[in-house]
Amino acid sequence: MKKGKKPWGGRFSEPTDREVEAFTSSIHYDRRLYRYDIEGSVAHARMLAKQGIITKGEAKAIRTGLRGILADIEAGTFAFHSDDEDIHMAVEKALTARIGETGGKLHAARSRNDQIALDIRLYLRAEIGRVVELTDALKTGFLELAKKEMGVILPGYTHMQKAQPVLLSHYLLAFREMFDRDEARLRECLKRVNVMPLGAAALAGTGIPIDRHYVARLLKFPEVTANSIDTVSDRDFVAEFIFVASLIMMHLSRFCEDLVLWSSDEFGYVQIADAFTTGSSIMPQKKNPDVAELIRGKTGRVYGNLIALLTILKGLPMTYNRDLQEDKEPLFDTVDTVEACLGILTAMIGRLTYNRERMEVGAAGGFATATDVAEYLVMKGVPFREAHGIVGRIVSFCIQNGKELTGLTLREFRRFYKGFEKDVFRCLTVRQSVNARKATGGTAEETVRRRIAEIEEC
């Protein structure tokens, strides 16, 4: 490579080592920012012309050249080269080849430092919109499934032990609440992404009389960054997005964990459609919940991306450092992973078949209505701690004698507390237990139906 071939090569006395060139190049992955790099450059050219820094004719030539490059990239005819270093240099080199030295005027009043900050913000703004759409579609899927399965009872678990009966619809809406929070976090994150950085230049701003607010209007940013030093070193918004994505993945993973367990013979609560499962290469009878398992597994890679980015950022001196080149691969991988997982789970939950009878039978076991008996005693004026002890002794008696609560006689109940009446038997069925929980947020059918109505009114 000849001296001076690089745009920044004027002060160097020898060419970049080929291995260094390959090691420092990011064009193989940051090329996916091409649309945003060109969009930002078009706006920058228009601003330079408005400010009289370049002529209107030069700005028009630059815009025409950039649009031609965009068309070639999208047509697959644009040739990327590793010695271009990054997407900025690839576009600038191609522009200069097309329109001559006028192409070199485009870089006035900006640096690759603020240029990449702009590209990432434009990219992430678009992708957050996509993730919001996918999250909203998944929320709709959970809502429709909750409506479809209304009235179905299953055992609720704590510590992986049967606890109390709940409505399947209530369980499904719990995940919808999680994704509601995720969507709210995405929208909050978007506010901090949606700030225009161009004009910070390398770190100190520029002495050229630019109009940053004009560029912001062209690119539909509601505000501009306030400190040039912070602007070029800031990747908080990237870390925040990956954190939000990590929470989304955690919520997806929790649902998938239940799918894996519940689709096993030991539970038998749900059937996953064949289209979303795979088989075994050796055991012909197997039907494996691989999609659910992969979503659960991919959660770890998104967590890893968050830790990778935080580790990159934690010890950086001000301002821009080449370490920040390592921010894009974790970001791109997170976007690709969370979008794929949201899309596939939305498709999969529409094809789930719940074993309603088996769920209700399961809900009746494990003394699931014991708390209802304790609450019955509370309503008779017994202090809850005393009621808890009474019912605990009743359960112990049942275990020793191989009985369920529903199999006890009134006389047997009265062995433990004289105040039991015949009406105690009304609180022993799982349906009565479920429908007794009418307080806001409870699992009673009327409460769940009311929550569904509230969601649909929003």
Phi, psi and omega in degrees: 000131183282148177304135177090355181294325176288146179299332181258013192276005186300326185264005183261143184261353177213155182289161176295136175300140183301321180291322176296319179300315179293321184292324185268349183290140176238005186298334183291341175238329182278000175299338180292351176272006189306317183299318183285326177296318180288319178301316178294322181292323176299314179296319180297318179297318179297321179292317180301321179291317179302323182274359179076018180278327168231163181280163177297324178295319178295319179297320179295318178297319179296313181296319179297316179297318180295320180292327175294319177296317178302315180297320180293319179297316182289335177276351180081016182256359181277133181263115174270144179231144182297331181284000173283348178073299185210178184296328180296313182291325180297316181290315181297318179298315180294322180296315180296323177296330184274319189242004177083202188295343176301328178300331180288345180282343184298330187277002178299136173070020174212165179229161172299339181294312178278337179293316180290326176299320177294313182302316182294320180294318177296316179299311185290327176301315179294317184288326175298320175302319179293317180294322176299316179299316180293321177295319179296321178295321178293319177302318177297320178299317178294321179297314180296322178292323177297320178294319181295322186261018181302134179094346180283132182251141176223163175285129170275148185239144160229143183057026183062022174244145178301134186241288180215152177288142178221163174283139173302322179299321179295318177300313182295321179291338175300320179288326177297322177298319178300314182287336171299313179296320178300317180296320178297320179295322177299317181292324176293317178300320181302325180299323182276337173287323192276054179231132189276121184264342188298136184114348174287340181057222185290315177191338190250004189085194182223149176277351178284137186285080181271170176235093183294324182292328176295315177299319179299319179295318179299322184264006176062040170265131180287342180206169178244158178293152189257348184219119186294326179295312178297321186303312186280343181258350186283122168230021177304319184295329176289314179298320180297316179298315182294327175297312178299318177299324178296320177294319176302312181297322178298317179293319175300317183295322180296318177295319181293326176300316177296320178300316180299313180293312187289339178274356178283160178300327182298326176261302180066030183274338187213147172247127174268135182303145181306327182297342182245023177227171176225172181250185180256146179285346183235330183253105188294341183276350190286144170226104190261137179278057189297325180297314179297320180293321180292320176299316178300318180289321182292342175303321181298324181289327177291319174303317180299322178297321179296313180296321179300313182293316179299324179291321176300319188278335196296330185241019184283129171287157176293140006243273178280138173224153185295342175309327184294347172300334182280005180280335191282320180296315174299322180294309181300316181295322178296313179302311181298319184290311184292323178294318179296318183290319177299316182295315184288325179289324177301316178294322185288319185292338176288351182241021178273143176237116182269140177273089189295318182296316181294323177299314183292323175298316179297324181294333183281343183273174175069026178055042187296340181260015180300320179297326178296322178294319178297319179292327174303313180294322177302317180291345174270001178098006180278131175304142187301319182297324177291318179299319179302315180294321179298311183291325176301319178291325176297315179298317179299319177299317180298316181298317181294332184251010177063038182241160169257165178301323181291345180267359180278149174269165177299322177300319179294320175301318185288347174298334185256337176199123187291341186276000177297138176240176181300333183292352177299330184291342179289339183262009184266346180274149182294326181291319177296320178301312180298311188283352175284341187267074189266352181298152180310128181091356181278178188263003178301146184299319181294327178290318180293319178297321179296320179294320177299318179297320179297318179298315184290339178280340183290000000 
